[in-house]
Amino acid sequence: MQVILVTGGAGFIGANFIPYFLENNKAYKVVNLDLLTYAGDLSNVSEIQENSRHTFIHGDICDKKFVETLFNKHQFSAVIHFAAESHVDNSITNPDAFVKTNILGTFNLLETAKNYWMESPNVYKKGFEDARFHHISTDEVYGTLGKTGLFTEETPYAPNSPYSASKASSDFMVRSYFHTYGMNVVTTNCSNNYGPKQHDEKLIPTIIRKAVSGEKIPIYGDGKNIRDWLYVLDHCKGIELVFKSGKFGETYNIGGKNERDNLYIAHTICAILDEIIPKTTSYKEQIHFVKDRPGHDYRYAIDATKLEKELGWRAAENFESGIRKTIQWYLSKYI
């Protein structure tokens, strides 16, 4: 049975991925390494707490000796690397944490994996010939789009926040280990995820939480910033496909083809809440515009053609179907 290391597996996307992956891949054990910072919560993986193929370890990817000890103990045949500081607002006020975790942490994992799996450049040790490092990244590394166009795997990097700059740096580090050492790496860059288990500070959980608590619903600027929304389980399915079948050294973009601006998101959620838990006035009355954040990118949108054509991936949810499932999950949490 193969043992793989999943970093950041108590965070939003990782905690959706691990239960899905274990259910569909009985020949794997997963070691879930997470520091349990503000975005990680063990309750996110409570459904697999008793699963004998899941082991949780509390630890820091920035601690290289600790990471080396884990490799020696568990003999990992693969790494799926989610762990990252990811809240853009926090990167503006505390960029050093993003540089440390996203750049140094990724380097520690790459260097440890290379040394454990490989004899020398392009030569893998016996038993690790198929060992793979899968790096999870974001569309924010590409910068911002105007009213037209899509991000492809060929789009030049142009990060505009300390968060996206740190993720771009980690992407380049992963790329370098392929080109310099012949390491079997793949990278996936995703659009904005939404769904169960997302941190309360993110846009969609904030809108739902503020709405049901009767508070003002804060929307940056004029609410016209556009994102391509990807339901988290669709993302997990894409990750699994790339992990198993992606060409090594390649990058694959995963996007939902669901471009919506922030004001549309707020109005849609409020309309659904009006329908399922009505009150005397519409929840839309609580929408409140606040000062825009510095360097707020206008629009992101991903072209996932490469993933669709090469590996047969398709998003099962559109935004209007996925948001209803998401709202029901958060209502059970907040009410």
C-alpha positions, -999 to 999 in steps of 0.1 A, spaced: 0 0 0 14 34 -10 18 61 16 15 97 4 20 129 23 -7 155 20 2 189 35 -24 213 47 -50 186 48 -70 202 76 -75 233 56 -104 240 32 -94 223 0 -72 196 16 -99 186 40 -123 181 11 -97 163 -10 -85 137 16 -119 121 23 -127 120 -14 -94 105 -23 -94 78 4 -129 68 -6 -119 64 -42 -84 50 -38 -83 20 -15 -46 13 -22 -34 45 -6 -27 56 30 -26 94 36 -4 111 62 -20 145 67 5 171 79 -10 204 91 2 232 114 -34 240 124 -30 278 120 -61 300 117 -72 283 85 -67 247 96 -92 228 119 -92 191 128 -130 191 128 -127 195 90 -115 159 88 -137 145 115 -154 121 91 -121 102 86 -109 103 122 -114 66 126 -101 57 91 -71 35 95 -57 48 62 -56 84 75 -29 96 99 -29 132 112 4 148 122 6 183 137 37 199 123 53 227 102 66 223 67 91 251 75 109 227 99 132 208 75 145 183 100 110 174 110 100 169 74 130 147 68 120 126 98 86 121 84 99 109 50 123 84 67 95 71 90 67 68 64 86 63 32 63 85 12 59 77 -25 42 110 -33 35 145 -20 3 165 -26 11 199 -14 -18 221 -3 -2 238 27 0 276 22 -9 309 37 -37 320 14 -57 349 27 -49 380 6 -58 405 32 -35 389 57 -7 389 32 -10 427 29 -6 432 67 17 403 74 37 393 43 66 377 60 45 347 71 36 341 34 72 343 23 82 318 50 54 292 45 48 294 8 83 297 -4 106 282 23 81 255 32 77 245 -4 115 244 -8 119 222 22 94 197 9 110 196 -26 145 193 -13 136 165 11 116 146 -15 144 149 -40 170 136 -16 147 108 -4 136 97 -39 166 104 -61 201 92 -64 212 120 -87 196 143 -113 172 122 -135 180 90 -116 154 77 -91 162 52 -63 148 17 -67 112 16 -56 106 53 -61 107 55 -99 71 67 -100 73 91 -70 55 123 -77 53 158 -62 20 176 -69 20 213 -61 -14 230 -56 -14 267 -67 -37 295 -77 -48 316 -107 -37 347 -88 -1 342 -100 -12 353 -134 -23 388 -121 -54 404 -134 -75 403 -165 -95 431 -183 -130 425 -194 -120 398 -219 -95 370 -221 -87 339 -201 -57 326 -181 -41 296 -198 -10 276 -188 10 299 -211 -1 332 -195 29 351 -181 31 354 -144 22 389 -130 13 385 -93 0 416 -76 -2 408 -39 23 394 -14 2 362 -14 2 357 -51 39 367 -53 48 340 -28 27 314 -46 43 324 -79 77 319 -63 68 285 -51 55 275 -86 89 286 -100 107 265 -74 87 234 -83 94 241 -120 131 244 -113 133 209 -96 118 194 -128 142 212 -152 173 209 -130 169 175 -113 144 157 -136 120 154 -106 85 141 -113 65 172 -105 31 185 -116 14 218 -107 -23 227 -108 -35 263 -107 -71 267 -97 -97 295 -98 -116 306 -67 -129 276 -47 -161 276 -27 -181 249 -8 -181 232 26 -153 237 52 -140 271 39 -126 295 65 -152 319 79 -133 349 67 -136 341 30 -162 359 9 -190 333 6 -190 321 42 -188 358 53 -219 367 33 -239 337 47 -227 342 83 -234 380 83 -268 375 66 -282 350 91 -268 369 121 -285 401 109 -252 420 105 -241 442 76 -227 422 47 -194 438 36 -186 440 -1 -153 456 -12 -155 487 -35 -184 486 -59 -187 448 -59 -177 445 -96 -146 424 -91 -150 392 -110 -138 357 -101 -142 323 -118 -159 301 -91 -150 264 -88 -169 241 -65 -144 224 -43 -153 188 -51 -149 195 -88 -114 208 -79 -107 177 -59 -116 155 -89 -93 175 -111 -64 172 -86 -69 134 -85 -68 132 -123 -36 152 -126 -20 134 -97 -26 101 -114 -24 109 -151 -8 143 -156 24 145 -176 53 152 -153 67 187 -155 34 200 -167 10 226 -154 -28 222 -155 -53 250 -149 -86 240 -132 -114 265 -135 -152 264 -132 -163 285 -161 -184 304 -137 -175 340 -138 -195 360 -113 -189 394 -97 -189 398 -59 -222 417 -59 -239 390 -79 -226 365 -54 -241 385 -25 -274 390 -43 -277 353 -52 -270 341 -17 -295 366 -2 -322 356 -27 -317 319 -18 -319 328 19 -350 348 13 -365 316 -2 -354 291 24 -354 311 57 -374 342 50 -376 372 73 -396 404 72 -371 422 49 -348 408 22 -313 399 32 -302 421 4 -309 451 27 -279 441 47 -254 445 18 -229 472 27 -200 485 6 -167 490 23 -133 505 12 -116 484 -14 -85 465 -4 -51 477 -19 -42 461 -52 -75 444 -56 -73 425 -89 -103 432 -112 -110 398 -129 -97 362 -129 -109 336 -154 -93 303 -163 -93 283 -195 -93 246 -184 -92 233 -220 -59 215 -215 -72 195 -185 -105 188 -203 -89 176 -235 -59 157 -221 -75 141 -190 -112 143 -196 -121 165 -166 -154 183 -165 -169 204 -137 -201 188 -124 -214 219 -107 -223 254 -121 -224 282 -96 -261 282 -92 -262 245 -83 -230 245 -62 -240 276 -41 -272 260 -29 -253 230 -16 -228 254 0 -255 275 17 -271 244 32 -238 233 46 -231 266 63 -266 270 76 -261 237 95 -229 252 109 -242 287 117 -277 280 129 
